[in-house]
Structures are given as C-alpha cells and as structure tokens.
Amino acid sequence: MGFYDHFWKKARVILFLFIPIFFVGGGAEVLAGELPLVLQEVIEENRLLFPADQDRFEEKRKKLFEPLPEPNEPPPEKIAEKGPMPRPFVLTRTSALKDVEYLFRILRYGYAGYHHFGGDQAFFAARDRVKKRLKEGFPVLFRNTLERILWDELEFIYDQHFFLGGKKTGPTMHQKIAQDYELQQKSGRFSLIQGEKLLPLLEINGQEPDKFLKPSLNSAGKLVFRPVIFSSRPGPEQLIFSLEEEQKEILLQSAGRAGLSGETLQVQKKQDVPLVQLRCLHIDREQRALRQDLLESARDLRGAEVAILDIRGNQGGTLAPARDWIRGYSGQSPLLGVFEFQRRTKTAQTLAVAHTPHQEEEEVLKQIERFFSPVPQGWSLRSLPSEGEKLPRIANEGWLVVLIDRETASAAEAMVRMLHQLENVIFIGTRTAGAFMVGNSVFFHLPRSGISLQFGLTLFWEMDLKNREGKGLAPDLWVSSEDALPYALAFIERYLVQD
C-alpha cells in the first residue's frame, strides 16, 4: 500500500468490522437455486468477522506500544539519500559496526512493526548478537557477509513488506493442493471419486477429513472438494487417505503461480464473459488516462449478469485505484476494515520525505509537513470504531467472480477486503500473500555498506485482532493459480449464467 495514498485522498480512513455479507434466503440478491448450499455456507463463513471488543483491543495496544524513552529523538543521518548509493565489495569492521548502530536506530524510531515484533528487548538483543559476530570475525569483511549476518539475526521479523538486501525475513508459507484427486460431500460424509465409483473416506492422517478438504472445482466447473494444506516446508507433501477397504497415499504439490504478466489493465471477453485483468495498482496521479480507463472498465461491468475481475499476480501499489474500481463497479465507495497506527517521529518524517518521487515533491512535501508537524512524536491511532459498529453492505445485482492467488498482495489484498462488502462476489484461486500488516513502505540504503532496506511506516490490525501475515485471505473455491480462469469460466456456465 503506497504511503502517499493517505495524503492524496485526504479522507479519514473509517474503520469497520468484517461481518457476513452474503446471506442465504434474505438480504443479498442471491440468484435462487443456482449455487449449492454448501458453497453458500462457505461464502458466508469467509465473510465473517465480529464486532470490536474494545477491552481486548486496549489490552493488546498497551502491550504492544511502548512509549519512546527519549523525549528528544536523535536526528537520522544521511537517511535514504536519493540517487545511486556506494556498494563497496568489502568494508572494515568499524564501518560495519557503524551501519549496525545506524540500522537499529532507524528501526527503533521508524519501523511500524518494531513493538509488534518484540520492541527494545528483541531488537536490542538482535543488535548485540550482530555486533558480537562482527567482533569475533576479521577486521575486514565482505558486504554480503554483513548482509547475511543481519538477515540471520532479524529473521524473527515475519513481515511480508520487510526486505533486507532484497530478501524477506521470516519463513515462507506454501499452499499445496492435490489437483488430481476430487471428492464429493453428501450428508456430511466425503467420498473419493474414482471414475464411476465413490469410495467412502473415513479419515485423513488419522483425523477428520474436513480438516484437510476445501471446496474446489473440476474442469467442468462442478463443485468438488480437494485436499489442501498450508505448510512452511517446501516441496510435495503426502497425506494418507483411510478408505473403507484400503489406504491411499495422496501427494500434494505446490498450488503454483500462473506467471502472469502484461499490461497493467486489460479488458476483454472470454466466452462472452466480460473480463478485467488488473495486474498492478502502482498507478500514480500522473497516469490520468490509465486511471480513467480503470474507472471505465468498472463502470462497463455495472449491471452485467456476470463478470470476472482477475487480480492474480497483482502485488499491490496504492489503495486509491482499488477503491476507484470498486466504486465505479458498485456505485459506492468501500471502506477499509482495519485499525491503523501511523508512526509519527522525526525518522518517519525524514523517510517519508526521502521516499517522495521527484515529480510529486512539492505538493507531497507540503502534505507530509502538515501530517507530521502538529503531532508529538510517537504513535497516532488514525481512527477507532465504536463498539458494535458494523460494516455496511454494498448492493450488487450481478455476479462478480474474482480470481486471486498467492501473489495477490498488499494493496491488492486490501482490494479483496473491500470487495468482501459487495453482495454476490465469489473468490476463486488460492490464498492471498498475507502482506498487509505493516504497510506504506519506504526504501533506503545503509550509508556505509549500501545494503538496501525496505519497511513500512504504518501498522494495520485486523478488526478481529487476528494476525494473517503470511497466511492471507482464503478463496471461496480453491483452484491452482494456472487453472483459475478456465475453471472459473466453466463454473460460471454451470451455475451463474441464466438460460
């Protein structure tokens, strides 16, 4: 999510709760009899979040946000200089140690995830481990050696927007699916489909089958179930299916990626179904023609019986284009359902200024100055919902099928959240990236080594206070990314298009 979206929009982010937005037999305009009941239930469940528990929120906030101990924050030196940075192949231990001190000071006063990931206790300990390893080594070291040491000691930061030397810290989660095995459910029992036979399933890995099975589609667009797991281990994984008369070893492979590329926005038709492919949300104010095309693509779909929005591979950008598209499609502006904390310090302000694109400097710098100056250093909770506040639903008569995958990230995930408010929306694909908790990223280099660093200045909490970082938002129908579009078209023909 782009830092300057907040300044350009100028609108206060109103926080809300996720609640069920897809009701069966009332509320939403559901096309009667078209969707299987189990899918209706899945859609309802995927939209559930509960009213804010203010006591629990305040308890968590007190634990996470320590006050800054020094009233006079030291000014950052040479922070985020524009233009090329020196990247020496080797550096002295003294220079490396200075960069370490510099880095941890910047993190303390600038990084929005600092307290969430342990505050002074965790980061000071990491800093001391880095210094110890440097002092035990040679007086001269390679730059990539320092980079590797920092990466090792900061691995406790599980933030999909935190990059050190171009690499993310923390583990990578893998979504795995058995695409070659299909099951059906009847009267609450699952059966493995083997040609014309149905083999009743008793357990998977000695547990209830529903712990591993997710609603999916076959190539004909029919609702089936497939084994799906979420794991930190790369490579294939095996499940043991206990059937009535035998056991089967089922191999699950990575859900993969579609390898999508091309223009930011493409509008076309597939099998007479309008299709909007949105590959990126890095659309700034200068790209007026593209912003207008984006809005028109949404308006053209308004009132369509069914349409597809494909945001697979969309790794984000700014919120404004996402919100504009939904407003153009639905006629209403959606909200963003999170608690939002902005880091307001001299360091954060300096980072924001240094990150400003040259072509936007004059106006953005004025916005940044107004944003930071009147507020004492520390944290600012931008807005807080009243207890029991609920998210208003947005009416939508037609069906919108949204394709998502593990590379749908950041502002594109915010777009998914906002689309949760619309009636008659179905998500097909795999979980999104889970790159949302710390946003409004800035990029800079350590002044002596030139090692790059990227992190966010704003912390976002889900309204139910659950941490979905690295886990993302689930689809309603699980389909490997490369199969999502043809399977979605078959699903539309089977369930959504009226004869």
N, C-alpha and C positions, 0 to 999 in steps of 0.2 A: 504494500500500500504506500503510495507516494506521500512524502512529507507535506508537500505543498497543496495537496488536495484540500487540507483543512483551511489553509489560508485563502485559496481561491474561492471556495464555496462560501466561506464566512458564516455558514449556518451552524448553529449549535447542534451537535450530534445528540439526538434524543435516544435514550436507552430504553430497551424494552425486553420483554420475555418471549422466548420461543414458546408457543402453545400449539395445540393441534389446529391445523388449518385445513384439514381435509376430512370432512365429516361424511359418514355414510348415512343416507336416508334423511338428510337435513343439512341446512347451512350452505355448503358448496353446491354448485350446479354440477352434479355428477350425472354423466350420461347413463341412464338406468340400464342395468343388466350387462354392461359392456366389460367391466373389469371383474375378474374373480374376487370373491370375498376376501381370500387370504391376502391378495395384493392390496386391496383397500385397507386392510388392517395394518399391513406393513407400512404403507404410506402414512397412515395416521400416527403410527408409533414413531416413525422417523422425524415427525414434526414436533414431537413433544418436548417442551421444556416448561418448568414450573415457575410460578410467581417468586419474586425475590424474597429470600429470607434475610432481612436486614441485620438481624443479630449475628447470623453466621458470617455475613459479609463483613461486618465491622470487626468481628473476631479475627478473621483472616487478614484484613487490612492492617490491623495493629501488629500482627506477627510479621508481616512482610515488609512494611515500610518503616525502616529505622530512620530517625532524624539524622541529617548530616551533622557530624560532630563539630566541624569548624564553622564559625559564623562567616569567616572570610575565606571563600574558596580560592585556592591559588589559580591564577590565570593560566590557561593552557599555552604551551609554547609551540610555535610552528605547526599548528594543528591543521591537517587536511589542506596543505598547500596545493594550489591549482597548478596544472602543468606537470611535466614529467618529473618523477622523483628518482634520486640516485638509488641504484640497486647494486651495491658492492657485492662482489663474489665472496669476499672474505671480510671480516671485521674483527676488531680487537675485543677482548673480553670486557674492557671498560666501556666501549661503545654499546655492546650488547646489554650490559647491566643498566646503562642509562635508558636504553629503549624499554627495558622491562619496567623500570620505575615509571616511565612515561606512560606505558600501556595501561598499567593497573590504576594509575591516577585518572586517566581518561575513562576507563571502565567505571570507576567509582562514582564519578560525577556526571557521566554522560549516558551510560548504558541503562536502558529502561528495565532490563531483566536482572539487574545487579542484586537486588534484595530477594527476588524470587528464587534465584539460584544460590542463596546462602549468605549474601551480604559480606560484610568485612571478614567474618570468620572463614568462609570458604575461599574468598578471593585473596585474602592476606596469606592464607596457608599455601595456596597455589603459587603466589608470587615468591614466597620463601623457598618452595621446592625448586622453582625455576632458577633462582639465584644460587642455591646450593649446587645444582647440577652444573651451572656455568663455572662456579669457582673450583669445582673438582676437575674440570677439563683443562684444555690447553689455553694459553693466553691469547691465541688467535684461533678463530673458528669460522667455518663456512656459514653463510647466511641461512642456507636450508637446514643446518643443524639447529640454529636458534629457532627457526620456524617449527621444526619437528618437536623440540622441547616444549615450546609454548602450546602447540596443538595437543600434546600428551597431557599436560597439566590443566588444560582448560576443557578437557573432554566432558566434564560434568555439566557443561552448559548444553542443554538439549533445546536448542532454539534454531528453527529452520531458516532464520534470517541472519544468523551469526556465522560469518565467514572469516577465517584466518588464513591468509595466504591462498585464498581461493578455494578453501575446503571447509565444509561444515563440520562442527564438532558434534559429539554425541552419536549414538547408534543410528543406523538406517533400518527402517522397518520395511518388510517385504510382504506384499499381498500375493497369495498363492491360491490357485484355483484348479480344480480337476475338470478341464473343459470337455474331456471325452466321456464323462460319466454324468448321467441325468437320473434324477429321482422324481417321483411324484408323491404327493401327500393326499391321503384320503382318510377322513375320520380321525385326524390327528396322528396317523401312522404313515411312515415313509416306506417306499418300495423302490428298489433299484430297477431301472428299465433296461432289460436285456432283450433287444429285438421285440418280439411279441409277448415276451414273458415279463411278469412283475415279481421280483424277488423281495419278500418282506425283509426289512432291515431292523435288526434288534438293537445293536449298539455300534458306536464308532469309538475305537480306542478304549473300550470298556465304559463309555459314558453315553448319556442320552444323545441320540443323533442330532437333535435340533441345536446342540452347542456348536456344531460344525457346518450345518447346512444353511444356505442362503437362497432366497428366491432368485431365479435366473430365467433365461430364455434359451430355447433351442433355435436352430437355424430357420425354422418355420415360424418363429415368433410366438410360440406357445410357452406359457408359464411352466417352468420346471424348477427343480432345486439342484444345486451343485455344492460339493464340498468346498469351503473357503476357509483359509486360516490366515492369520496375521502374525508374522514372526520376525525376530531380529536376525535370524540365521539366513544367509544367502543360500541359493541352490534349491533343488527339489526337496520335498518332504513327503513322508509316507503316512497314510492313515490305514488302520485295519478295520474293515467293514465286517461285522459279525452278522451273517445272514442266517436264515433258519437251518440251512443244510451245509453251509460252508463259510469259510472266511476268505475275503479278498483283500489284497494289498493294493491300495489306491495311491498313485503318485500324483502329487500336486506340483505344478510348475508356476513360475512367476507369472502374474497377470500381464506382465509385459507393458510395452509402450507402443503407441501407434506410429511414432516417428513423424509426427505431423509438422508441416512447415508451410511456407507460402505467405500470401499477403495477410496483413492484419485482419482485414474484413473481406469476406467473400459471401455473396448472396446468389443462390441458385435454386434449382428444384431437383429433387430426386424422386423418381416415380410419382410425379405430380405433388409431392410434399414440399412446401417451402422450407429451405434450409439456410440458416445463417451460421457461418463459421467465424468465430471470433477468437483469434489466436493470441492476442496481446491486448493489454489495457494501458500500455505506455503511450497514451495519446494526449499530447500536451495542448495548451491553449493555441499554439501557433498552427496546429493542424485542423483548421476550421472546416475544410472540405471533408476530411475524414470524419470529424465529429458529426457533421451534418448527414453524411452517408450512413453513419451508425444509427442516428436517430430515425432516419427514414426507413432503414431496414426493419426497425422495431415497429414503426407505425404501419408498414405494409403488412405485417403479420396480424395486426389487431383485427379481431373478428374472424380470423381463419379457423376452420373446423379443427385443424391440427397443424402444427409446425414443429420444426426441430431447431434448437439452439445448441451448437456444438462448441463447447469450451474445453475440450480435451487439449492438453498441452499448453494451456494458457497460464503462464506463470505470473500473471498479475501486472501491476502498474499503479494506477490511481483509481480511487473509488468513483470519481465523477462520471467517466464514460459508462461504467457498470450501472450506476443509478439512472443515468440518462436513458440507457437502453430499456430498462425495466419500466421507467415512466412512459417512454414512447409506446411500449407494447401494451401496458395496462391502463395508462391514463392517470396513474397515481404514483407519487414518489415513495419508494420504500424506505424503511428505517434500517439502522444497523444495530443488532441486538447484543451489545457488549457494554461492560463497564470500561471506561477509557481513562487511563492515567498518563498525563504528559509530564515528562522530566523537564523541569524548568531550572536551569543552572547556567552559569557563565559558559561552562563547557558545552552544554547542549546548544546554547545560542550560537556559539562560535562554530560548532559543527554544522548547524543548520545554514549559517551564512556561507560557509566554505562549500557546502554541497549545492548551493544555488546555481542553476545553469546560467551561463553568461547572458543569454538572450533575454532572460527574465529578471535580471538582477535588480533593477531599480524598484519595480513595484514589489517584488517579493521581499527585498531587504526592508522596505517600509513595513510590510506586514509582520515580518519576524520581530522587528524592533517593537512594534505595538504589542505583539503577543507576549514577549518575554519581560519587557521593562517594568510594567507595573506590579509584577508578581514577585514576592520574596522567593529566594531560591529554595528548591526542594521539589515537592510533587504538587500537581494540580489535578484533582478529580474533575474532569470536564463536565460531567453531569451524572446524576444518580436517580434512578427511577424510584417512585414511591412504591411502598409495599403493595403487592397485589396488582400492579399495573400490567396490563395485557397488551400484546401486540395486535393491532387492528388487521383484519384480513383484507385482502385486495381481491375484488371480484374479477373473475376471468371465465368467460363462457367457453372459449375453445380450449383445446388441449395443447400444452407445450411440453415437448419431450426434450430434456436437457441431457447432453452427453458429457460425462465427467471422467477423469482418471487421476492417477497418482501424480500427474504433472499439472493438475489444476491447482494453483497455489495463490496464496497471498490475497491480493485484491479480487482475483477470480473466485476464491473461496468466499470472500465477503459477498460476491455476487450470488453465489449459491445460497448463502444465508438469507439474502434479501428476496431471492426467488421463493424461499420457503413460505413467504407471506401470501403468494398467489395461489388461488384455487386452481385445481386441475393441472398441476405440474407433476411430471414423473421424471425421476433421475435414473439414468441408465449408465452403467460403466463400473468403475471401481471407486474405492475411497479416494478422496482428495489428498493433497500432500500433507495437510496439517501444518501450514506455515502461516500462522496468524497471530500468535500470542504477543510477539514483540515486533512492531511494525514501524513505519515511517523511517526507513533505513537511510543511513549516511555512510559514506565511503571515504577512507583516508589511508595514509601510509605512516608507519613509524619513521621518525625523521632521520635516523642514522642507518638502519638496515634496509629501509624501503619496503618492509613487509606490509602487505595490504591487510586492511581490516574493514569489515562491514558489520554494523549492528543498528538496532532500532532505538529511537528516542521515545517511543510511546508503548505502553503496556496495555494489552486488551485482555479483559477477563470475560469468559462466557457467563451468561446470566445464571446458569445453574452451578457456577464455580467449578465445573469440570475442566480438566486440562486435556485438550485434544491435540496438543502439539505433536507432530509426527504421526498422528493417527487419522486426522482429517474427518470429513463428513461422509457418511455412508450413502451409497446409492439405494434406490428402491429395488432395482433389479441389477444383479451382479453379472457383468459380461466383460470379458477381456477387452482391453482398450482397442485392439486391432479389429475386433468383431463388432464393436458397439454400433456403428452406423448401419450395416446391413441387417443386424438383428433388430435394431430399433425400427427400421422400415417394415420388416416382417411383422413386428409386434403391432405397429400402427394399422397395418392392413387387417390383421386378425381381430383386434379389439376396439380400435378407436374410430375407424372410418365407417360412416353410416352408408349403407347401400341405398 
